[in-house]
């Protein structure tokens, strides 16, 4: 990847952001933070969370089920109070699987989608399975970015079941907007999991949780292993996971991204736009009415 040309288009602040969060030993920094964030010493916990608050613009800890946290990690993966995220009950609606800022979204061009302006990638490269990618040929996609301050758990956007989780090991590039404008095919290079939900009566929905620097770890409930840069188990994990809309699927251990793919059986809600903040459970797409 030749980053010189994209870097030259960044502002000095953006260039510094990219260098400080990417031109570092990403793997070792991620392993260190994974260890450090789990320390349960009150002074370490309190100073870490206080420092985090200084840089976070949307840290809504008043929504958390717990009032006190054992560690910074405990705060990262916090659960919410019951009712904090109402889930749209309309069966024709796919809801946002997580709290997120909407990134690129739109129609799939053949098998090609957009990471950022001028930076395309292909679905089969991301999913690692050409047959599954073909399901979403000329379909629709949306990128949902979880900021580090956000609620880090992700949920089912519809009723359905998952029969296999595919884990793809990779790098730990930052996934913020600056990095997406510099690193080509970034999502296809990072650690990620592929979960395809079969709603039974409608077309499938595929979620791709993508890990990042300081994260590179995600948990899927019902599976024993944590997916992270130390994982050395099978890449294809058979399972029988069944969800009602809004059920929790798993969580990231910091902030990251979920890329979501659907067929043309769905269309986006009318007021969706890049940069909009969604909460888990809010409408994201709606089933297209069939015409006879």
Secondary structure, 3 states (H helix, E strand, C coil): CCCHHHHHCCCHHHHHHHHHHHCCCHHHHHHHHHHHCCCCCHHHHHHHHHHHHHHCCCCCHHHECCCCCCCHHHHHCCCECCCCCCCCCCCCEEECCCCEEEEEEEECECCEEEEECCEEEEHHHHHCCHHHHHHCCCCEEEEEECCCCCCCEEECCCCEEEEEEEEECCECCCCCHHHHCCCCCHHHHECEEEEEEECCCCCCEEEEEECCCCCCEEEECCCCCCEECCCCCCCEEEEEEEECCCCEEEEECCCCEEEEEECCCEEECCCCCCCCEECCCCEEEEECCCCC
